[in-house]
Amino acid sequence: MNWYLAKLVYRFITGNGQHTPQFNEQLRVVEAEDSLHAFYKARQIGEQETVKITSNGMLIQWQFVDVAALHHLSKSTDGAEVWSVMHQDEDAAVYEKHTKQQAKILLQEGLNEFNPNFCS
């Protein structure tokens, strides 16, 4: 088994969403056979953590966008840093499109690693 660092991106929406788009980026450590399995495992984690709750009458949502980066860790590192950042972006559609493009590239790389004869 191998260790990977996966960057998961979530969109944070409160109320009716009429606010500057906010995103949360998280680095997660994932153990998997290869990068393809790590990608899908990270995606599964993100999808499982999609949340909609109502607090004090206001809808709060964490929407999983996708896996934006995946890095193989050559060895399990004691004290590995796990990182998260919240930021706002004026153009949510561009940010989400970029994240989806990154995920598509990662998926293709994983498929190529899993099956070198795979044609895109």
Biotite code that builds the C-alpha atoms (Angstrom):
import biotite.structure as struc

atoms = struc.array([
    struc.Atom([0.000, 0.000, 0.000], chain_id="A", res_id=1, res_name="MET", atom_name="CA", element="C"),
    struc.Atom([1.045, 3.586, -0.661], chain_id="A", res_id=2, res_name="ASN", atom_name="CA", element="C"),
    struc.Atom([0.306, 6.901, 1.003], chain_id="A", res_id=3, res_name="TRP", atom_name="CA", element="C"),
    struc.Atom([-1.033, 9.901, -0.914], chain_id="A", res_id=4, res_name="TYR", atom_name="CA", element="C"),
    struc.Atom([-1.805, 13.472, -0.028], chain_id="A", res_id=5, res_name="LEU", atom_name="CA", element="C"),
    struc.Atom([-5.115, 14.526, -1.603], chain_id="A", res_id=6, res_name="ALA", atom_name="CA", element="C"),
    struc.Atom([-6.422, 18.083, -1.872], chain_id="A", res_id=7, res_name="LYS", atom_name="CA", element="C"),
    struc.Atom([-10.215, 18.157, -1.495], chain_id="A", res_id=8, res_name="LEU", atom_name="CA", element="C"),
    struc.Atom([-12.204, 21.266, -2.365], chain_id="A", res_id=9, res_name="VAL", atom_name="CA", element="C"),
    struc.Atom([-15.573, 22.154, -0.849], chain_id="A", res_id=10, res_name="TYR", atom_name="CA", element="C"),
    struc.Atom([-17.890, 25.088, -1.495], chain_id="A", res_id=11, res_name="ARG", atom_name="CA", element="C"),
    struc.Atom([-19.411, 26.622, 1.623], chain_id="A", res_id=12, res_name="PHE", atom_name="CA", element="C"),
    struc.Atom([-22.864, 28.172, 1.164], chain_id="A", res_id=13, res_name="ILE", atom_name="CA", element="C"),
    struc.Atom([-25.017, 29.868, 3.770], chain_id="A", res_id=14, res_name="THR", atom_name="CA", element="C"),
    struc.Atom([-28.639, 30.891, 3.404], chain_id="A", res_id=15, res_name="GLY", atom_name="CA", element="C"),
    struc.Atom([-29.669, 31.439, -0.193], chain_id="A", res_id=16, res_name="ASN", atom_name="CA", element="C"),
    struc.Atom([-26.050, 31.701, -1.341], chain_id="A", res_id=17, res_name="GLY", atom_name="CA", element="C"),
    struc.Atom([-26.225, 35.419, -2.132], chain_id="A", res_id=18, res_name="GLN", atom_name="CA", element="C"),
    struc.Atom([-22.719, 36.090, -0.830], chain_id="A", res_id=19, res_name="HIS", atom_name="CA", element="C"),
    struc.Atom([-19.183, 36.044, -2.151], chain_id="A", res_id=20, res_name="THR", atom_name="CA", element="C"),
    struc.Atom([-18.444, 32.380, -2.945], chain_id="A", res_id=21, res_name="PRO", atom_name="CA", element="C"),
    struc.Atom([-16.402, 30.665, -0.248], chain_id="A", res_id=22, res_name="GLN", atom_name="CA", element="C"),
    struc.Atom([-14.289, 27.552, -0.668], chain_id="A", res_id=23, res_name="PHE", atom_name="CA", element="C"),
    struc.Atom([-12.514, 25.270, 1.748], chain_id="A", res_id=24, res_name="ASN", atom_name="CA", element="C"),
    struc.Atom([-9.426, 23.372, 0.585], chain_id="A", res_id=25, res_name="GLU", atom_name="CA", element="C"),
    struc.Atom([-8.252, 20.447, 2.693], chain_id="A", res_id=26, res_name="GLN", atom_name="CA", element="C"),
    struc.Atom([-5.228, 18.185, 2.434], chain_id="A", res_id=27, res_name="LEU", atom_name="CA", element="C"),
    struc.Atom([-6.004, 14.614, 3.422], chain_id="A", res_id=28, res_name="ARG", atom_name="CA", element="C"),
    struc.Atom([-3.729, 11.606, 3.809], chain_id="A", res_id=29, res_name="VAL", atom_name="CA", element="C"),
    struc.Atom([-5.063, 8.579, 1.916], chain_id="A", res_id=30, res_name="VAL", atom_name="CA", element="C"),
    struc.Atom([-3.741, 5.026, 1.862], chain_id="A", res_id=31, res_name="GLU", atom_name="CA", element="C"),
    struc.Atom([-4.299, 3.154, -1.402], chain_id="A", res_id=32, res_name="ALA", atom_name="CA", element="C"),
    struc.Atom([-2.837, 0.603, -3.777], chain_id="A", res_id=33, res_name="GLU", atom_name="CA", element="C"),
    struc.Atom([-2.071, 3.176, -6.480], chain_id="A", res_id=34, res_name="ASP", atom_name="CA", element="C"),
    struc.Atom([-2.945, 6.713, -7.556], chain_id="A", res_id=35, res_name="SER", atom_name="CA", element="C"),
    struc.Atom([-6.169, 5.687, -9.295], chain_id="A", res_id=36, res_name="LEU", atom_name="CA", element="C"),
    struc.Atom([-7.499, 4.066, -6.129], chain_id="A", res_id=37, res_name="HIS", atom_name="CA", element="C"),
    struc.Atom([-6.257, 7.019, -4.064], chain_id="A", res_id=38, res_name="ALA", atom_name="CA", element="C"),
    struc.Atom([-8.127, 9.427, -6.349], chain_id="A", res_id=39, res_name="PHE", atom_name="CA", element="C"),
    struc.Atom([-11.390, 7.504, -6.027], chain_id="A", res_id=40, res_name="TYR", atom_name="CA", element="C"),
    struc.Atom([-10.936, 7.049, -2.281], chain_id="A", res_id=41, res_name="LYS", atom_name="CA", element="C"),
    struc.Atom([-10.361, 10.792, -1.836], chain_id="A", res_id=42, res_name="ALA", atom_name="CA", element="C"),
    struc.Atom([-13.412, 11.537, -3.986], chain_id="A", res_id=43, res_name="ARG", atom_name="CA", element="C"),
    struc.Atom([-15.492, 9.148, -1.879], chain_id="A", res_id=44, res_name="GLN", atom_name="CA", element="C"),
    struc.Atom([-14.346, 10.890, 1.317], chain_id="A", res_id=45, res_name="ILE", atom_name="CA", element="C"),
    struc.Atom([-15.345, 14.257, -0.152], chain_id="A", res_id=46, res_name="GLY", atom_name="CA", element="C"),
    struc.Atom([-18.752, 13.044, -1.263], chain_id="A", res_id=47, res_name="GLU", atom_name="CA", element="C"),
    struc.Atom([-19.446, 11.470, 2.142], chain_id="A", res_id=48, res_name="GLN", atom_name="CA", element="C"),
    struc.Atom([-18.712, 14.773, 3.837], chain_id="A", res_id=49, res_name="GLU", atom_name="CA", element="C"),
    struc.Atom([-21.187, 16.798, 1.783], chain_id="A", res_id=50, res_name="THR", atom_name="CA", element="C"),
    struc.Atom([-23.500, 18.302, 4.395], chain_id="A", res_id=51, res_name="VAL", atom_name="CA", element="C"),
    struc.Atom([-26.715, 20.325, 4.498], chain_id="A", res_id=52, res_name="LYS", atom_name="CA", element="C"),
    struc.Atom([-27.909, 21.493, 7.901], chain_id="A", res_id=53, res_name="ILE", atom_name="CA", element="C"),
    struc.Atom([-30.239, 24.147, 9.231], chain_id="A", res_id=54, res_name="THR", atom_name="CA", element="C"),
    struc.Atom([-28.936, 26.207, 12.116], chain_id="A", res_id=55, res_name="SER", atom_name="CA", element="C"),
    struc.Atom([-31.067, 28.923, 13.674], chain_id="A", res_id=56, res_name="ASN", atom_name="CA", element="C"),
    struc.Atom([-33.350, 28.781, 10.630], chain_id="A", res_id=57, res_name="GLY", atom_name="CA", element="C"),
    struc.Atom([-30.472, 29.280, 8.155], chain_id="A", res_id=58, res_name="MET", atom_name="CA", element="C"),
    struc.Atom([-29.433, 26.636, 5.644], chain_id="A", res_id=59, res_name="LEU", atom_name="CA", element="C"),
    struc.Atom([-25.710, 25.827, 5.746], chain_id="A", res_id=60, res_name="ILE", atom_name="CA", element="C"),
    struc.Atom([-24.167, 23.647, 3.037], chain_id="A", res_id=61, res_name="GLN", atom_name="CA", element="C"),
    struc.Atom([-20.778, 22.058, 2.424], chain_id="A", res_id=62, res_name="TRP", atom_name="CA", element="C"),
    struc.Atom([-20.760, 20.965, -1.217], chain_id="A", res_id=63, res_name="GLN", atom_name="CA", element="C"),
    struc.Atom([-17.920, 18.764, -2.399], chain_id="A", res_id=64, res_name="PHE", atom_name="CA", element="C"),
    struc.Atom([-16.428, 20.170, -5.633], chain_id="A", res_id=65, res_name="VAL", atom_name="CA", element="C"),
    struc.Atom([-13.730, 17.570, -6.392], chain_id="A", res_id=66, res_name="ASP", atom_name="CA", element="C"),
    struc.Atom([-10.182, 16.345, -5.810], chain_id="A", res_id=67, res_name="VAL", atom_name="CA", element="C"),
    struc.Atom([-7.848, 19.116, -7.024], chain_id="A", res_id=68, res_name="ALA", atom_name="CA", element="C"),
    struc.Atom([-4.439, 17.521, -6.383], chain_id="A", res_id=69, res_name="ALA", atom_name="CA", element="C"),
    struc.Atom([-2.938, 14.183, -5.525], chain_id="A", res_id=70, res_name="LEU", atom_name="CA", element="C"),
    struc.Atom([0.663, 13.597, -4.442], chain_id="A", res_id=71, res_name="HIS", atom_name="CA", element="C"),
    struc.Atom([2.343, 10.277, -3.734], chain_id="A", res_id=72, res_name="HIS", atom_name="CA", element="C"),
    struc.Atom([4.192, 10.293, -0.419], chain_id="A", res_id=73, res_name="LEU", atom_name="CA", element="C"),
    struc.Atom([7.370, 8.275, -0.780], chain_id="A", res_id=74, res_name="SER", atom_name="CA", element="C"),
    struc.Atom([7.180, 7.082, 2.816], chain_id="A", res_id=75, res_name="LYS", atom_name="CA", element="C"),
    struc.Atom([4.862, 7.565, 5.736], chain_id="A", res_id=76, res_name="SER", atom_name="CA", element="C"),
    struc.Atom([6.123, 10.717, 7.411], chain_id="A", res_id=77, res_name="THR", atom_name="CA", element="C"),
    struc.Atom([5.788, 11.175, 11.138], chain_id="A", res_id=78, res_name="ASP", atom_name="CA", element="C"),
    struc.Atom([4.139, 14.499, 11.890], chain_id="A", res_id=79, res_name="GLY", atom_name="CA", element="C"),
    struc.Atom([2.838, 15.002, 8.327], chain_id="A", res_id=80, res_name="ALA", atom_name="CA", element="C"),
    struc.Atom([1.060, 18.340, 8.015], chain_id="A", res_id=81, res_name="GLU", atom_name="CA", element="C"),
    struc.Atom([-2.640, 18.378, 7.176], chain_id="A", res_id=82, res_name="VAL", atom_name="CA", element="C"),
    struc.Atom([-3.726, 21.729, 5.814], chain_id="A", res_id=83, res_name="TRP", atom_name="CA", element="C"),
    struc.Atom([-7.038, 23.523, 5.354], chain_id="A", res_id=84, res_name="SER", atom_name="CA", element="C"),
    struc.Atom([-7.826, 27.028, 4.152], chain_id="A", res_id=85, res_name="VAL", atom_name="CA", element="C"),
    struc.Atom([-11.060, 28.959, 3.685], chain_id="A", res_id=86, res_name="MET", atom_name="CA", element="C"),
    struc.Atom([-11.181, 31.704, 1.090], chain_id="A", res_id=87, res_name="HIS", atom_name="CA", element="C"),
    struc.Atom([-13.640, 33.673, -0.984], chain_id="A", res_id=88, res_name="GLN", atom_name="CA", element="C"),
    struc.Atom([-13.579, 33.858, -4.749], chain_id="A", res_id=89, res_name="ASP", atom_name="CA", element="C"),
    struc.Atom([-15.514, 36.402, -6.791], chain_id="A", res_id=90, res_name="GLU", atom_name="CA", element="C"),
    struc.Atom([-16.166, 33.930, -9.634], chain_id="A", res_id=91, res_name="ASP", atom_name="CA", element="C"),
    struc.Atom([-17.322, 30.602, -8.243], chain_id="A", res_id=92, res_name="ALA", atom_name="CA", element="C"),
    struc.Atom([-17.917, 29.084, -11.678], chain_id="A", res_id=93, res_name="ALA", atom_name="CA", element="C"),
    struc.Atom([-14.299, 29.649, -12.771], chain_id="A", res_id=94, res_name="VAL", atom_name="CA", element="C"),
    struc.Atom([-12.930, 28.273, -9.510], chain_id="A", res_id=95, res_name="TYR", atom_name="CA", element="C"),
    struc.Atom([-15.130, 25.173, -9.683], chain_id="A", res_id=96, res_name="GLU", atom_name="CA", element="C"),
    struc.Atom([-14.325, 24.643, -13.373], chain_id="A", res_id=97, res_name="LYS", atom_name="CA", element="C"),
    struc.Atom([-10.600, 24.801, -12.619], chain_id="A", res_id=98, res_name="HIS", atom_name="CA", element="C"),
    struc.Atom([-11.039, 22.286, -9.777], chain_id="A", res_id=99, res_name="THR", atom_name="CA", element="C"),
    struc.Atom([-12.972, 19.911, -12.069], chain_id="A", res_id=100, res_name="LYS", atom_name="CA", element="C"),
    struc.Atom([-10.268, 20.232, -14.764], chain_id="A", res_id=101, res_name="GLN", atom_name="CA", element="C"),
    struc.Atom([-7.608, 19.333, -12.189], chain_id="A", res_id=102, res_name="GLN", atom_name="CA", element="C"),
    struc.Atom([-9.676, 16.316, -11.124], chain_id="A", res_id=103, res_name="ALA", atom_name="CA", element="C"),
    struc.Atom([-10.008, 15.160, -14.744], chain_id="A", res_id=104, res_name="LYS", atom_name="CA", element="C"),
    struc.Atom([-6.225, 15.348, -15.206], chain_id="A", res_id=105, res_name="ILE", atom_name="CA", element="C"),
    struc.Atom([-5.667, 13.368, -11.985], chain_id="A", res_id=106, res_name="LEU", atom_name="CA", element="C"),
    struc.Atom([-8.154, 10.727, -13.072], chain_id="A", res_id=107, res_name="LEU", atom_name="CA", element="C"),
    struc.Atom([-6.447, 10.367, -16.457], chain_id="A", res_id=108, res_name="GLN", atom_name="CA", element="C"),
    struc.Atom([-3.019, 10.089, -14.812], chain_id="A", res_id=109, res_name="GLU", atom_name="CA", element="C"),
    struc.Atom([-4.370, 7.417, -12.459], chain_id="A", res_id=110, res_name="GLY", atom_name="CA", element="C"),
    struc.Atom([-5.894, 5.461, -15.329], chain_id="A", res_id=111, res_name="LEU", atom_name="CA", element="C"),
    struc.Atom([-2.606, 5.661, -17.235], chain_id="A", res_id=112, res_name="ASN", atom_name="CA", element="C"),
    struc.Atom([-0.685, 4.443, -14.176], chain_id="A", res_id=113, res_name="GLU", atom_name="CA", element="C"),
    struc.Atom([-3.183, 1.656, -13.519], chain_id="A", res_id=114, res_name="PHE", atom_name="CA", element="C"),
    struc.Atom([-3.224, 0.556, -17.168], chain_id="A", res_id=115, res_name="ASN", atom_name="CA", element="C"),
    struc.Atom([-0.313, 1.939, -19.241], chain_id="A", res_id=116, res_name="PRO", atom_name="CA", element="C"),
    struc.Atom([-1.986, 0.680, -22.417], chain_id="A", res_id=117, res_name="ASN", atom_name="CA", element="C"),
    struc.Atom([-5.123, 2.729, -21.722], chain_id="A", res_id=118, res_name="PHE", atom_name="CA", element="C"),
    struc.Atom([-5.807, 5.212, -24.514], chain_id="A", res_id=119, res_name="CYS", atom_name="CA", element="C"),
    struc.Atom([-7.438, 8.534, -23.656], chain_id="A", res_id=120, res_name="SER", atom_name="CA", element="C"),
])
